[in-house]
Amino acid sequence: MQKNSPTKKQLNVFVAGLVLIILLFSWKILKTGNLKISALLAALSFLLIIIYLIKKDFVIQFYKIWMKCAAAIGVVITGILMIGIFYLVFAPVGILLRLLRKDVLNLNKNPNLKTYWIDKPQRKFNKEDYEKQF
């Protein structure tokens, strides 16, 4: 095996998950009445188990290809989600705050101020303030 080979547990989970997914599709297709395709999918899942038990190197290569495809899909989907969140959430909020002239972070500079320090009102601290901070 190579250096980046999956562990036995990863391979077992991969094969078991793939077999369960194929059997689930087979069962769903069987409910629609298409017996030939359902039987073909069930046979494919059992063939996968037999190949895994006899020739693990083939399944390892399939696993590596599958994981590369999954990583590529993950990169694309993550990018689409981030772009969607930015343009559907943050951009409209930013535009709305600019239209309403709100400065939530107090970033506007005021030349009339000597300091931007915000004084907090003084209060007496109790022992309970330190015990239950939140």
N, C-alpha and C positions, 0 to 999 in steps of 0.2 A: 504494500500500500504506500501511497505517497504521503508527503508531509501534511497536506491539508485535507486528508481523508476525514469523512464524518465518523463520529463515534458509533459504536454499536447501537446505543440507545437512540441517537438521532436517526440512524437508518431504520431501526425498528418502528419508530414513530412515523417516519415518512411513508414507509410501505404500508403500515396499518391504516394510516389516514387516507392514503391514495386508494387502497382497497375499499375502505368504508365509503368514500365518496363515489367510487364507481358503482358499488352495490346500491347505494342510495339512488343514483341515477337509473340503474337497472330496475329497481323497485318502482320508481315514479313512472318509467316508460311502460312497465308491465301493467300498471293501473290504467293506462290509456288504451291498452289492448294490443300493443305491438309486441308480440311474443318473441319474434325473431331477434329484434334489436336488443331486447331485454336479456335474452339468453346469451347473445354475443357479448354484452357488457359483463354479465356474470362470469362467463368463461374467461374473459380478459382479466378480471380481478383474480380468479383462481390461478391463471397462467402467471400473473405477476408474483403471486405467493410462491409458486413452484420455482420460477426463475430466481427469486430471492434466496430460496433455500439451497438451490443447486449452484448458481453462479452469481455470487455477490458482487464481483467486479463489474458486471454489466449494470447492476442496479446502482452501484456507486457512481459510475459515469453518468447515468441518467439523473441521479441526485445532484451531481455537480452542475450539469446543464440546467436543471430545473431551478437551482438556487441562483445561478447567474441570471436567468430570465426573471426570477422573482425580485432580485436586487435591481435590475433595470426598470421593471415595472414600479417598484417602490420609489425610485428616484423621480420618475415621471409623475406619479400620483402625488408625491410630496410637493413637488413644484407647483402642480396645478392647484392643490389645496392651499398652499401658502399665497399664491397669486389671488385665488378666490377670496380668501379671508382678508387680504390686504385691501382689495378693491371693493369688496362688499361690506366690510365692517369699518376698517380704520380710515380709508379715504373719505367716505361720507361723513363720518364723525368729525374728521379734521376740517372738511369743507364747511360743515355746519358751525363748528366753533369759530372758524374765521369769519363766516358771515355774521355771526352774532357778536363778534369782537371779544370773545372770551379768552382770557389768558390763564389757563388752568394751572400752569407751572410757574407763574409769575416770572416770565422770561423778559418781559418788556423792561427796558432801561428807563429810569426816571432820573434826569440830571439834577432835579431839585432835592433828592434824598442824599443824606450824608452816608447812610449805611442801609443795607438790605436786611439787617439782622431783625428778626421778629422776636420781641420780648414776650415771654410767657408770663402769665400772672403767677405771683408767688403764692404758695399754699403750704400748709403744714402737712408733713408726711407722717403717716402712722405706720406701725409695724405691719398691719394688714396690707399696706400698699406694696411691700416687698414680698410678702408671701403669695399673694394672688395678683400677679402682674397683668394678667390678661382677662 
